[in-house]
Structures are given as C-alpha cells and as structure tokens.
Amino acid sequence: MTAAYESVPFSELLHHPAATARRLEAVRALRLRRRDDEDLALIRVDQLEQNTTVVDFTSRLLAGLVRGGNVAILREVLPDALPWSTFLPKDDLDSFVGELVSTAQGAAALDNLTPLALLLTQWRHSAEIYADPTLHAALTREPEGDLGPVPAPETTA
C-alpha cells in the first residue's frame, strides 16, 4: 500500500462496485468524486479503526502533556503542526491549547472528529484576523453612532 488515496468518479463505484472496492488493496481510501455534491470517501473498516486509534492516542498524549505541566512544550511545537497559530496572541494561544485538548478527547471518545475540525477552522479564522492588521482593526473598533433598536430575541417553545 503506497498511496494515501486515489480519486475516482462516483459512477465507477456504481457501475463496477467489486473492481472499485478491490482498488482499496493498493490505497488506504478512495475519493469518490461527485458532480453535484460533495465528494465521498470509501475506506476499509480496519483502516478507519486504525485512524480512530491514532486520533485517540494523540488526544490522550496531548492531554497528558497538559496535565503534566508541559503546556510550554506544546505551545512551542504547535507552529510546526499548525503554522497559522503563530499569529495568535499568547492568551489566545493558551485558550486554543486548552480547547484543543478537551475537544480532541471528546471527539475521540465519540468517534466523531467533526467538533475537532470545526475548532481548528474557527481558530484558523481567528489567526487570519490577527495576521491582517486592517481586518483586525475593522473588526475590533467600536461602532460609530447609534446602531438603532435591537430586536427582541425570538422565543421557541
């Protein structure tokens, strides 16, 4: 097994399911390209379980580093893994590390990486704002004048 994944049209799976599935003997996953929707992935269950094991291990390792008082080391190596984190101020970087560890553990426990991916995207956007002084100034300046009445929040029953 050499390549991480191959990209094939979704129709190939529909027209040649056995031959398409056999391609997983040479790659870890198949990216199924769809014309009118997001691409899908076809992956063997053992590969999925291995991926989950690695995520669980990594989240526990991160948590152990933080519990052991090694936050400084984590903060130091973070730019290697996430170069955009360089633009986060120290206080935000500390908040990010705390949220990263707790979210990684929770996501691994649920076998659902969506919360972790969302957290990384949100903090990346924060770093983008800090990296652009014009954007940062526009987003953090006090609004001028009265912005008008605030509508009452809608209540849901």
Secondary structure, 3 states (H helix, E strand, C coil): CCEEEEEEEHHHHHHCHHHHHHHHHCEEEEEEECCCCCCEEEECHHHHHHHHHHHHHHHHHHHHHHHCCCHHHHHHHHHHHCHHHHHCCHHHHHHHHHHHHHHHHHHHHHCCCHHHHHHHHHHHHHHHHHHCHHHHHHHHCCCCCCCCCCCCCCCCC
